[in-house]
Amino acid sequence: MIQALSIVGDVFWILALALMCSLSWGAWKRIGPETQVPVAWKDAAVSARVHRLPALWLLPLLAFAGGVWLKFESRAGGLGLDGALIALGVRVTLAPLLAVLHLSQVRRGLATLEAEGQL
């Protein structure tokens, strides 16, 4: 049962990472190599810009690292059913939250670049 719960958590995490990587790959092809991508806004004004590599791939990379750590924690020795359910809850909650965060950041960055005529 504990192993099945770990696999369910893996499915959620893999789907979230696939969505984030697909989005980043599509945006990567649209953004020029020297374009500074907006990553932070204060009201409607852009407050920070970075190169497209960290703007598009940092969050998926951090999500992957966090997912690996959570995978090991969900399969830790001596973990009971209660612990496995808590680990599943954490993984099932964090995966879509990170995907939505990445989706909104990239979408807003692309919209800003489109409005500036840089796409």
Rosetta blueprint (number, residue, H / E / L):
1 M L
2 I H
3 Q H
4 A H
5 L H
6 S H
7 I H
8 V H
9 G H
10 D H
11 V H
12 F H
13 W H
14 I H
15 L H
16 A H
17 L H
18 A H
19 L H
20 M H
21 C H
22 S H
23 L H
24 S H
25 W H
26 G H
27 A H
28 W H
29 K H
30 R H
31 I L
32 G L
33 P L
34 E L
35 T L
36 Q E
37 V E
38 P E
39 V E
40 A E
41 W E
42 K E
43 D L
44 A L
45 A E
46 V E
47 S E
48 A E
49 R E
50 V E
51 H E
52 R H
53 L H
54 P H
55 A H
56 L H
57 W H
58 L H
59 L H
60 P H
61 L H
62 L H
63 A H
64 F H
65 A H
66 G H
67 G H
68 V H
69 W H
70 L H
71 K H
72 F H
73 E H
74 S H
75 R L
76 A L
77 G L
78 G L
79 L L
80 G L
81 L H
82 D H
83 G H
84 A H
85 L H
86 I H
87 A H
88 L H
89 G H
90 V H
91 R H
92 V H
93 T H
94 L H
95 A H
96 P H
97 L H
98 L H
99 A H
100 V H
101 L H
102 H H
103 L H
104 S H
105 Q H
106 V H
107 R H
108 R H
109 G H
110 L H
111 A H
112 T H
113 L H
114 E H
115 A H
116 E H
117 G L
118 Q L
119 L L
